Amino acid sequence: MRKLILFSLFLSIMAMTVAVHGGQKLTILRGQDFPPYHFLDQTGRENGFLIDIITQVGKALDLEIKFEQYPWSRCLHLVKTGQADAMMNLFKTIERTEFMYFFNNILTHEVNRFFKLKSSPVSFTGDLASLGDIRIGGIRNYSYGKVFDETIGLNILRLETEKALVLNLASQRCDIILGNEIVLQTLASQIMPGKKIIPTGPGITNDPLYIGFSKAREHKDLATDFSRELNLFKASQAHKDILKHYGL
């Protein structure tokens, strides 16, 4: 009887959650294409395993989700100023918690590491201070973890997209580039098949990627409910099927 009562209470809470958010329109921002996490396919349709996961969680909450794509820095500004509801796949930092709710909205984990041209003699041993004048490509306003972000004296060329990182490595404007290992290798195979990039040194980060909700839009309750539904979905077979579909 006690289990039945608890289950009935759970169903009542779920029903109230759907009623609160039912039909609510939500604009979620994403940066430039980040395959296989999120990207526009050849037909112009939003694709990627994070797109699929967020869409399924949105359905559970009866949300009408619309994805919009902007440069990374503009995404942060739009969420901070309340011109958008949320932003997907970003690290949680002290600065970002000032204008976004994160809670336990972890979408996935990301490994960032250095890559170089296979023909390059440059190497990374694990000591950031040893990089000296080596030209490093990174994304503007990205966080690459506390240790990297707070290392002084690095020669960093800040660019807007991962595609730009790969192109600048190919043209040797950068000696090494820093980014998501899956994304950089995917992009390199697409846009510079004649040149091979390889990782060098240990990973810089292996940290959770979140979806953050705008404090300016007063989305505290929405962020809480989304967190609950997201974690329920991540324990489901449907979540496993999405990852398998993208070869993950």
PAFIRO-550263 format. One record per residue (C-alpha): residue in one letter; z, y, x. Coordinates in pm, 1 decimal. Each point is the difference from the previous one (the first is absolute). Layout:
N
KOLZA  a  Z  Y  X
...
This chain:
248
KOLZA  m  0.0  0.0  0.0
KOLZA  r  91.9  241.6  281.7
KOLZA  k  -337.9  -60.0  170.0
KOLZA  l  -177.7  60.8  -329.8
KOLZA  i  183.4  329.0  -49.3
KOLZA  l  -81.6  115.2  353.6
KOLZA  f  -366.3  -94.4  -42.8
KOLZA  s  -16.1  186.6  -331.4
KOLZA  l  157.4  302.9  166.9
KOLZA  f  -260.1  -16.9  278.0
KOLZA  l  -282.9  -11.5  -253.7
KOLZA  s  150.2  298.9  -182.2
KOLZA  i  15.3  202.6  322.8
KOLZA  m  -360.7  -91.4  80.0
KOLZA  a  -111.5  105.5  -346.1
KOLZA  m  178.8  334.2  33.8
KOLZA  t  -160.6  56.2  343.2
KOLZA  v  -348.2  -56.3  -139.7
KOLZA  a  81.0  228.9  -291.2
KOLZA  v  111.0  277.7  236.4
KOLZA  h  -314.1  -16.9  215.9
KOLZA  g  -242.9  -135.1  -258.4
KOLZA  g  -338.8  167.6  36.1
KOLZA  q  121.4  238.9  272.3
KOLZA  k  -284.3  115.7  222.5
KOLZA  l  69.3  -26.8  370.9
KOLZA  t  -207.1  143.3  286.2
KOLZA  i  56.9  -190.7  323.6
KOLZA  l  -146.2  142.4  320.0
KOLZA  r  -137.8  -192.9  294.2
KOLZA  g  -140.5  111.7  333.2
KOLZA  q  -335.2  -95.3  144.0
KOLZA  d  -120.7  -359.0  -34.6
KOLZA  f  240.6  -249.3  154.3
KOLZA  p  -163.9  -340.2  -45.3
KOLZA  p  120.2  -249.0  -115.5
KOLZA  y  300.7  201.5  -127.6
KOLZA  h  -203.3  247.7  -205.8
KOLZA  f  -365.3  107.1  6.5
KOLZA  l  -303.1  78.6  -212.1
KOLZA  d  -234.8  -296.4  -25.0
KOLZA  q  -380.9  24.4  0.5
KOLZA  t  -2.5  77.1  -372.3
KOLZA  g  249.5  285.7  38.8
KOLZA  r  284.8  -197.3  -157.1
KOLZA  e  358.3  22.7  128.8
KOLZA  n  74.0  -321.2  185.6
KOLZA  g  258.1  -151.3  233.9
KOLZA  f  308.2  -214.9  -28.5
KOLZA  l  237.0  297.9  -45.5
KOLZA  i  -223.2  139.1  -275.1
KOLZA  d  23.0  -336.2  -178.2
KOLZA  i  377.5  -25.5  43.5
KOLZA  i  69.7  353.7  -123.2
KOLZA  t  -235.7  -49.6  -293.6
KOLZA  q  182.1  -315.4  -111.1
KOLZA  v  341.4  166.5  25.7
KOLZA  g  -138.1  294.2  -196.5
KOLZA  k  -112.4  -235.3  -275.3
KOLZA  a  350.7  -146.8  -23.5
KOLZA  l  133.6  353.4  -57.9
KOLZA  d  -287.5  93.3  -232.6
KOLZA  l  -112.3  278.9  233.7
KOLZA  e  -348.9  146.9  10.8
KOLZA  i  -58.0  18.0  374.4
KOLZA  k  -270.4  207.9  165.4
KOLZA  f  -56.8  -10.8  376.4
KOLZA  e  -126.2  307.9  182.1
KOLZA  q  -103.7  26.3  363.6
KOLZA  y  61.6  294.6  231.9
KOLZA  p  62.1  58.2  370.8
KOLZA  w  348.6  -118.3  98.4
KOLZA  s  148.5  346.0  52.7
KOLZA  r  -123.5  119.2  -340.2
KOLZA  c  147.2  -306.1  -171.1
KOLZA  l  343.6  88.1  135.8
KOLZA  h  -38.1  362.9  -109.3
KOLZA  l  -109.4  -88.9  -354.2
KOLZA  v  293.6  -234.2  -55.7
KOLZA  k  244.7  245.1  156.7
KOLZA  t  -114.9  282.9  -227.8
KOLZA  g  -7.7  -215.5  -313.6
KOLZA  q  -377.0  -0.3  -37.6
KOLZA  a  -3.7  -380.9  7.7
KOLZA  d  243.2  -268.4  -110.3
KOLZA  a  14.7  -232.8  297.7
KOLZA  m  -148.3  -94.9  336.6
KOLZA  m  -62.4  -351.8  122.3
KOLZA  n  49.0  -193.8  325.3
KOLZA  l  206.1  231.2  216.0
KOLZA  f  309.0  -30.2  218.0
KOLZA  k  329.6  136.2  -127.7
KOLZA  t  119.5  283.0  223.8
KOLZA  i  286.8  248.1  -32.2
KOLZA  e  -248.1  282.5  -60.0
KOLZA  r  -184.6  -187.6  -272.9
KOLZA  t  320.1  -95.9  -184.8
KOLZA  e  48.9  371.9  -60.4
KOLZA  f  -288.3  2.4  -248.1
KOLZA  m  -57.8  -367.0  -92.1
KOLZA  y  201.2  -280.7  -157.6
KOLZA  f  -46.4  -327.7  188.2
KOLZA  f  284.0  -231.9  -105.4
KOLZA  n  -110.4  -362.7  56.3
KOLZA  n  -367.5  62.4  -69.9
KOLZA  i  -126.5  -197.8  300.1
KOLZA  l  -364.3  -95.3  -45.0
KOLZA  t  -45.1  -193.1  323.9
KOLZA  h  76.4  17.8  373.0
KOLZA  e  -224.7  151.2  265.0
KOLZA  v  -39.6  -73.3  370.2
KOLZA  n  -131.1  292.9  205.5
KOLZA  r  -119.6  -60.8  354.6
KOLZA  f  -223.1  147.4  267.9
KOLZA  f  -364.1  -104.1  30.0
KOLZA  k  -250.4  61.6  277.2
KOLZA  l  -359.3  -87.4  78.0
KOLZA  k  -20.0  -346.0  152.8
KOLZA  s  -178.9  152.3  301.3
KOLZA  s  274.6  260.0  59.4
KOLZA  p  246.5  -39.8  290.4
KOLZA  v  272.3  187.4  -194.9
KOLZA  s  298.2  -206.9  -105.3
KOLZA  f  334.7  51.7  -172.0
KOLZA  t  301.7  -183.5  136.9
KOLZA  g  249.3  99.3  -268.3
KOLZA  d  131.4  314.7  167.7
KOLZA  l  -125.1  304.6  -191.4
KOLZA  a  109.9  237.1  275.2
KOLZA  s  -243.5  -172.9  237.8
KOLZA  l  -303.9  105.5  -201.8
KOLZA  g  -2.2  342.5  166.2
KOLZA  d  -339.8  166.7  -38.0
KOLZA  i  -162.6  -293.9  -178.0
KOLZA  r  -180.6  134.8  -305.7
KOLZA  i  149.5  -153.3  -314.3
KOLZA  g  -169.4  12.9  -339.7
KOLZA  g  227.2  21.6  -304.3
KOLZA  i  -7.4  120.9  -359.4
KOLZA  r  114.9  352.5  -84.3
KOLZA  n  339.8  8.3  -178.0
KOLZA  y  44.4  -376.3  32.1
KOLZA  s  334.8  -138.7  105.0
KOLZA  y  -22.3  -279.8  255.9
KOLZA  g  370.8  -67.4  0.4
KOLZA  k  297.8  186.0  142.9
KOLZA  v  -50.0  -100.9  364.7
KOLZA  f  -366.2  104.5  17.2
KOLZA  d  45.9  313.2  -211.4
KOLZA  e  278.0  126.7  225.5
KOLZA  t  -164.3  -81.6  334.7
KOLZA  i  -76.4  325.3  182.6
KOLZA  g  -304.6  63.4  218.5
KOLZA  l  -254.5  -233.0  -159.0
KOLZA  n  -363.1  119.1  1.4
KOLZA  i  -90.5  -61.1  -364.5
KOLZA  l  -326.2  87.5  -170.8
KOLZA  r  83.3  25.0  -371.3
KOLZA  l  -280.7  -100.9  -238.0
KOLZA  e  -25.5  -36.3  -377.1
KOLZA  t  -118.4  -360.8  -46.9
KOLZA  e  12.2  -344.2  158.1
KOLZA  k  -380.4  2.9  5.8
KOLZA  a  16.2  314.0  215.2
KOLZA  l  240.2  -180.0  234.9
KOLZA  v  -245.1  -284.3  52.2
KOLZA  l  -295.9  236.5  49.0
KOLZA  n  192.4  209.0  254.8
KOLZA  l  96.6  -312.3  189.7
KOLZA  a  -363.5  -114.7  0.9
KOLZA  s  -113.6  338.5  134.5
KOLZA  q  287.4  -9.4  253.8
KOLZA  r  154.8  325.0  -120.3
KOLZA  c  315.7  -211.8  -20.4
KOLZA  d  118.6  -258.4  252.0
KOLZA  i  206.9  -188.9  -255.0
KOLZA  i  60.0  34.6  -373.5
KOLZA  l  308.0  -81.2  -204.5
KOLZA  g  -11.2  -147.7  -346.2
KOLZA  n  24.4  -291.0  -238.9
KOLZA  e  -133.9  -307.8  177.5
KOLZA  i  -171.2  -146.7  -307.8
KOLZA  v  -166.7  328.8  -97.2
KOLZA  l  -121.2  97.4  348.0
KOLZA  q  -151.0  -340.9  67.4
KOLZA  t  -166.3  -3.1  -342.9
KOLZA  l  -151.9  346.0  51.0
KOLZA  a  -107.7  -74.8  359.3
KOLZA  s  -192.0  -308.1  -115.3
KOLZA  q  -177.8  213.9  -260.5
KOLZA  i  -91.9  312.9  195.3
KOLZA  m  -23.1  -108.4  364.6
KOLZA  p  -100.1  -368.9  3.1
KOLZA  g  -146.2  32.0  351.0
KOLZA  k  332.1  102.1  150.7
KOLZA  k  319.2  -200.9  -18.9
KOLZA  i  346.9  149.0  -30.0
KOLZA  i  307.4  -194.2  102.3
KOLZA  p  374.6  62.4  -36.0
KOLZA  t  198.8  103.3  303.9
KOLZA  g  374.7  -36.1  36.4
KOLZA  p  266.0  -80.1  -259.7
KOLZA  g  0.0  140.2  -352.9
KOLZA  i  136.1  350.9  -47.1
KOLZA  t  128.3  -55.9  -353.3
KOLZA  n  50.4  -279.0  -250.0
KOLZA  d  134.3  197.9  -291.4
KOLZA  p  -16.7  8.2  -380.5
KOLZA  l  -264.4  202.2  -181.6
KOLZA  y  118.1  162.8  -322.8
KOLZA  i  -131.8  170.5  -305.5
KOLZA  g  182.7  332.3  -34.3
KOLZA  f  49.9  189.3  -328.1
KOLZA  s  5.0  379.0  -32.0
KOLZA  k  338.9  166.8  -33.2
KOLZA  a  -176.8  314.0  -121.1
KOLZA  r  -122.8  -206.8  -296.9
KOLZA  e  356.1  -128.5  -60.5
KOLZA  h  -106.1  -363.0  36.8
KOLZA  k  335.7  -148.9  93.1
KOLZA  d  15.7  -232.1  -302.4
KOLZA  l  -363.9  -99.1  39.7
KOLZA  a  55.4  -80.9  368.8
KOLZA  t  300.3  -214.8  -92.4
KOLZA  d  -189.0  -193.2  -266.6
KOLZA  f  -306.8  -41.0  220.0
KOLZA  s  217.7  -138.2  279.1
KOLZA  r  146.5  -263.1  -229.7
KOLZA  e  -337.8  -109.5  -135.9
KOLZA  l  -159.7  2.1  345.0
KOLZA  n  261.8  -235.1  139.5
KOLZA  l  -32.6  -231.6  -296.8
KOLZA  f  -375.6  -9.0  48.6
KOLZA  k  30.1  -67.5  374.6
KOLZA  a  188.4  -320.9  -86.4
KOLZA  s  -279.6  -122.1  -228.9
KOLZA  q  -297.2  -230.3  50.1
KOLZA  a  -228.5  285.8  -102.0
KOLZA  h  110.5  193.4  310.0
KOLZA  k  -75.4  -298.8  222.2
KOLZA  d  -343.4  -33.3  -161.8
KOLZA  i  -83.5  364.8  77.0
KOLZA  l  89.9  -41.5  368.0
KOLZA  k  -200.1  -322.0  19.9
KOLZA  h  -301.9  174.4  -154.4
KOLZA  y  -0.8  249.0  289.0
KOLZA  g  57.6  -267.8  263.8
KOLZA  l  360.6  103.5  68.5
